């Protein structure tokens, strides 16, 4: 694999808020570290004592199953203690502000706070107010760094190198933090990124991120090495951002026939959960092209790497 | 947060071993290991990253030359098991553990370059036991410099070197440093 043991980059960030703020070398450090943790996950005892005595709080104020489970499992594999707080069962419903909630959590002496929140910039705000390391697990339509890191790790495992790959991101780009984090990360690693979706779901001035924009799916996936298919959020139809599901399938759905336009060894990624028969046809979702379950496995390794890089630093800082 | 460390200047004090010296020791250790274990049956060599792993490979080759059979070879990265992760200034770069065989019922020879406090060995033992239940684990080191902080001793020692705690023993190997030698470096606190 592309592991580079001579990577001498040192991690010196308190938080992981997004890929926009990371350098190429820092992204590669996370990925190399994740490769090592992936080996741990193949052992008979899938647990190491690295973060013993550390506490990780999972503050998820927006629904999430897979990201929260993945973070929780990653923390447990590192022997950290975890506490899970969900929006509807916490004092947030009594009107407590995010800052107050966080301050209270921090007073319990936790080391890492993993935050999922509906507001863009919430992780940034939180990171300025607490000494604990903050990991952004998705803030509104802004960033979802660990998802992009696991996507890139999955691509790197198959293609060895990200440089010069043609990567198409298809779907609701405007509302997708996954797309945004992927664009930042992939561009830094030298990929050619092309985004494709309905014009109403395309953010304004997206070209400024250094990506190519296309409204024709066959054109976008032509000769693509990787297609990252985003989940179509059904509630967007109620906002009249696209006319009908059927039209979306016809114009942007990825099926076997459409895949013939891409490279023969194209990889299909999807952040899950998949709307089968909508953005991805069932036969594509179950085909060897699709790496959806590899992404889930790599997600744990990536989150272990991030927790390790941020969680270990915390003890040193308190000294 | 600024990380401040007093500037430490290292001065080479004494060369303990050269290429030929290291070669001889590896051969001797290989003979000792075969003798003590009455052959190479069930033997497995596991080196601790980074220099212990290179020494383990050389040891395995030396055993092969004597006995005709190459024992399985593995490497351990003990980073995840260190007890000082929260005290050292920067977290160490994680390297790969590579154990492609089942260690259960094996006679494991654990290899490292320098035996000092014993904490690395403690971490390696904890990790090894997470992988399985070997028949036993024996420890082979190139240099034993004393100052143990844990009740750990080596079964095979290349060379005992009396040192002071102000000194650092540097093992340099072709594979990582381009040369084969062991030198004692002395710290000069220069502030």
Interface residues (C-beta under 8 A of the other chain):
Chain A: X3 X5 X7 X8 X10 X11 X12 X29 X32 X33 X35 X36 X37 X39 X40 X43 X44 X45 X47 X48 X49 X50 X78 X308 X309 X312 X313 X314 X315 X316 X317 X319
Chain B: X1 X77 X79 X80 X81 X82 X85 X86 X87 X88 X89 X90 X91 X93 X94 X95 X96 X97 X98 X126 X127 X130 X131 X132
